[in-house]
């Protein structure tokens, strides 16, 4: 069934809700069986989703999480009680989807065949119902308004951040992108917002006013009252959460935690539960999110790895801040990107921390050829090499870094996933840019 799923890549990205709504009708609306937090954002939405899910688990709530894209295998997109869906169960869900789609295409319920992402979204929502979960956290795939996940009626909506990315699809200004992300706001349901730009905030506030949705500024709802490097404290209307520590690296993750905590508290309220400080503390400490400032120790003769999925200027700022605060030893940059990215804005700041770059091509259709990268990277780095195959590029970068050095892998989530697969020796089907 994985081959059938991967064959749907040829259908591309389909923005719009008619298809997914038809598929959910055929499933008798599994999304109505549990509470939902719906998370959008240019950057940070995956981390915030993982934090909410981890705090729910620490609070004794059986929860699920749907995220995208995957790093190595599609199972990662659907998590139940902290574990990836098993291959046998995923196969069963995909088989169910194929049969439903055939029926829907025959009787006219589905005008066109659902895409890869629509099938995975419906599979996740059905899986969560079958496991009788109490709550689910859904990460938006692209934008928000026309994303397949927006077919649900969440109890809490979240916009973590607004920045310039996917501008060809979402619009070329902060206002247009904010409007797309604000499309997840539902009448009468609260929106937790972590965006900071006034232009974006004005748009999102306006959407909330028109839809009668409660506006919640995460910076006010979860105030940072202490951050001394040994832990931090957040204060909300529910009380004070002291001595918090995060399982994710990066100072910017504290701001993500404020968004996550505000959303988590609201979701707990909908279930008639009170958030407990010890559960919040444990949930934030236990959270894991692969490919985000992830360190992998090398062997005695092998360089360490630092992997981060930064792929736009806003994401890169967090990475550069981290490099400034915790500079890695003898870093060699292993870089790849997908089309449409502002390469000058990505490679310029990275060249201040790395003298050597090994360029490669992420293993997706939109991966940029190394020849195009060379034009931007050539003048900025002392040593520039191109190795098209990511596995071979990793080997060369480790040679250049030496046994005591570090290879920094960034520029594309798909490249990070491919490198993680190489490290694990995985035979997974690989990344999908959907």
N, C-alpha and C positions, 0 to 999 in steps of 0.2 A: 504493500500500500504506500510505502514511502516513495516508490518510483512514480506512482500515480500522483501523489501530492506534488512532487518536484516537477512533474510534467505541467502542472498548472502555472509554473513560472512564465510560460509562454503567453499567458493571458495578461501579464503585466499588472500594474497597480490600477485598481478601479475605485476611484473616489465616488462615494454616493452610498445611500442607505437602502435603496429599494431591494437589492439582492439579499443583503444580510437579513433584512426584516422578513423577506419571504422565507429564507432558510430557518429563521427562528420560529416562524409560524408553523412550519412543517414539524419542528421539534416540540411544539406546544409550549414555547416560551420558557426555556430552562432558566433564563436570567431573572425570572421573578421569584425564584426559590430561595434567595439569600440576599443579604445586604451587600451593597457595592460601593467601593470608592473608585472613582474614575480619575486617572492622573494624566495630565498633559504637560507639555513644557518643551522648550528648545533644548535645554540641558537639565540634567538632574532628575528627570521623571523616573528613570529606572531605579536610581538610588532611593528616591522617596518611596516608590512602590515597595521596594525590598524592606525599607524601614517600617512602613506601616504593617506589612505582612509579618515581620519579625516581632513587633510589639503585640500584634493580635495573638500570635502563637504563644508568646510569653505570658499572655493574659488568660490562657486556657481556651481561646477561641479557635475552633477548627476553620482554617481559612485556606483559600487558594489564591494563586497569582498568575496572571497572564501577561507576558512581556514579549517584546520583539526588538530587533531580530535575534536569532539565536547565534551562539558563537561556534558551536561544533555540530550539534544535532538538534532537530526540531523539538525533541522531548523537553528541552530547557524552557520552552515557551510556556508550558503548562506545569505548574507546581501545585501539589496537593500536600498540605501540612508540612511544607518545607522540603519536599522531595519532588524531583522531576517525575513526570508521568512515565510509567514503565512502557517498554516497547510493545508488549503484547496488548496493553490497554489502548495505547495510541493507535495501533493497527486496527483494533476493533472500532474505535471512534471514527477513523477515516473510512472504514468499510461502511459504517452506518451513514456517513455523510455522502459517500458516492451513491448509495442506494436512494437516499432522500433526494439528491440532486437529479437523478434520473427520473424519479417520479415527478418532481417539481417541473422539470423541463417538459415532461410529457403532458401534464395537465395545465401548463401555462402559469403556474405559481412563480416560476423563475423564468424571466424573459431571456436572460443570458446565463452562462455557466459561471458560478462563483469562482473567485480568484483564490490563489494560495492563501492570502491573508484572511479572506472571508471564511474559508474552510477552517483554518486554524482557530479563528475567533469563535466560530460556532462550536467547534470541538471542545474548546476550553469551557465554554459556558455549559455545555451538556455534561462534561466531565464533573464540574463542580456540583451540579444537581445530583448526579449519580452517587457522589460521595457524601451527599447530605451535609454539605458545608454550611456554616453559619454566615460566612462573609467571604467576599472575593475582592481582590485589588486588580484593576484592569489598567494597563498602561496603553495609552494611545499610540498607534503606529506612526501616523503622519498627520500633523495639523491637529484636527479635532472635529470640526464641524461635519466633514464628510468622511471621517474615518469609520471603519466598520464597527469599532467598539462603541461608537456613539449611538448605536441602536438600543442601548440599555437605558434604563431610568435609574441612575445612581442615587444613593442617599447623600453622598458627598462628592462634589466635583473639586478638582485641584488643578491649578495652573502654576507650576513650579517656577517657570522663568519664561521670558520672551526675548528672543534674539534673532538675528538675521541668519537663517539657514533654510534650505529648500525654497529659496526665493522664487524660482521658476514656477513652483507649484502653489506656494502659499502667499506670494506677494513680495514686493521689493521694499516695503517699509515696515517699521515696527507696528504701526497702526493696523495694517492689513493682516500681518501675522497674528497680532493680538486678537483680531476679530475672528480669525479661523480657530484659534485655540479657545476663545470664549464661546465658540459654538457648542461646547459640551455643557454649558450652563443650562440647567433645567428649571422651569418655573417652580418657585416655592422651595427649591433645594439650595443649600448653602454652597458657596464657592470659597475655597481657601486659596489665597493668592500669595505667591512668593516673589512676583515680579517687582522690579524696583524703578524702571523707567517711567516717568510721569506720563509720557505719550501712551504707553501701553496700559498703564493704570486707568487713565481716563476712558479708554475704550472698554476695558473689562468692567469698570464700575457702571458705565452706561448700559452695557448688556444686562448686568444684574438688576438695575433699576427698571428696565423695560420688562424683564421677566419675573419681577417680584422675588428675586433670589437674594438671600442674605449674603452680604459681602463681608469677608473676613480677611484682614491683612495679617499674614502669618507673623510679621515682625512685631505686631502689637498683641496678637493672640498668644504668642509664645515668646516672651521677652527674655533676652540673654542677660542674666544678672551677674554671672561670674564666668570667667574663662581665663584660667591661670596656667594653662599648659598641662595641668595634671588632672583635668576634668573641667566640666562646665555645669552651670545651673540654669534651668529654664523655669520661668514662672508663668502660669496660665490662670484662668479663672477657677480651675479645679485645685490649684495649689502650687507648691514648689517641688521641682524635681531636681534633687541635688546630686552632685558627684557623678554626673553622666559621662560616659566614655563611649566612643564609637568604634565599631569593628571595621570601619572604612577610613582610610587615610585621606588627609587633605583638610585644610582649615575650612574650605568652602562647604564641607559636609555638615558643619554645624548649622549653617543656614538651611540646608536641606532638612536637617533634623527638626528645625522649628516648624517648617511646613508639614512634615510628616506627623509631628506630635499634635498639631492643631487638627489635622484631618482625622487622626486616630481617635482623639477625644470625641469628635462629633460622631464617628462611626460607632463607638462604644455606647454613646447616648442613645442611638437608634435601637440598640439591642437591649437597652435598659440596664446597662452595666456601668460601673464606675471605674475609671482608669486608676490603677494602683502604681505608685511610684516605683516599687521594686520590680514590677513587670516591665515598665517603661525602661528602667535602667538595664535590665537583663536583655530586653529586646534590642535596644540600640547597641549594646556591647556585642551581641551575638550576630548582628547582621553581616551578611557576606554578599558581595556583588562582583562577580568575576570580570576582569578586564578593566577595572577602574582603579588606577594606582595600585595594581597588583604586583607584588614582588615575588619572584621565584628564585630561590638560592641556586647558584651553580655548584658544580663539584670542585674538587681541589684544582683541577686543570681547566675549569670552564667558567666563563663570565656569568654573573648574575643577570637576571632579566627584570626590567620594570616595564609593565604593560599598562597603557592607558588609552582609552578609546576616544580621546579628544580629536574632534574632526571639524570644529568650527572655531572662530576666534574666541567666543565666550568660554567654550570648554578648554581651549588652550590656555587661557589666562589662569585657570585653576591649576593646570599642570605646571605652568611656568612658576607660579607662586610656590608650589611644592618643591620644584627643583631648586629654587632660590633658598628655601628654608632647609632642605635636606639634600644637598647636592650629591649625586651618585659619583662613585669612583670611576675615573677614566671613561666617561660615557661615550658610546657610539650610537648614533641614531639610525634605527631601522625604520624607514618611512615609506608609506604608501597612502594613496588617497583615491577618492572617486571623483568623477567629473562634476564640475560646477563649484568646487571648493576654492576659496581664495588662497591660493598657494603661497603668495607673498606674505600674507598675514599669518600663515601657519609656520612657514619655514624661517622667516626672519627672526622671531623670538627664540625659536629652538636653536638657531645658529649661535646664539649668545651663550648657550650651555653645552653645545657639542661642536667639536671641530671636524668630526668625521661623520659622513652620512653614507649609508648603503640604501639605495633606492630599490623598490620592488613594486610589483603590481598586485593589488588585492584581487583575490580570485572570484570576482564578480564581473558581470558584463560592463558595468560602469567604471571599472578600475582604470586609472590613468596610466598610460604607457610611460615607462621610465625615460624615454626620450623627451617627453614633455616636461617631466620633473627636472631633468638636467638643465633646462634653460633657466629655471628659477634657482635651483640649488647650486649650480656651478660657481657663481660669484660669491656665494655666502659661506662655503665650507672649505677648509684646507684640503681635505681628502674627500673625493666624491667617487663612489662606485655604483654601478648598476647591475643587479642580478634579478632577472625577471621572475624566477621561481622563488616563492617565499621561503621554502624550506632551505634551499641553497643559500638564499640571502641571509637567513639566520646564521647558518654555519659561517659564512664569510664575516658577518658582523661580530660574531664571537671571537673569531681569529684576530680581528683588528682590535677588539677590546682587551684581549689577553685574559689570563686566568683571574686577575684581580680587578678587572673592569666590570662595566655594566652595559648591557644593551638596552636602550630605551626604544620600545616598540610603540609607535603611535601614528596618528593620521587617519585611521580608518578602523571602525569596529570589526569589519570583515577581515582585515589584516590581523588584528589582535586574535580573532577567533581562529584563523588559520594557524597562527604560531602556537596557540594553546593546543590545537590538535596535533601539531608536530611534536610538541613537548610530551604530550600524553601518549603518543603513538596511536592516536585514535583512528578508527576506520569509519568515522561518522560521515554522513553524506555531504557535509560542507555547508558554508554559509549561503544565505539567500537574501538578496537586497530587497526584501519585501516585508 
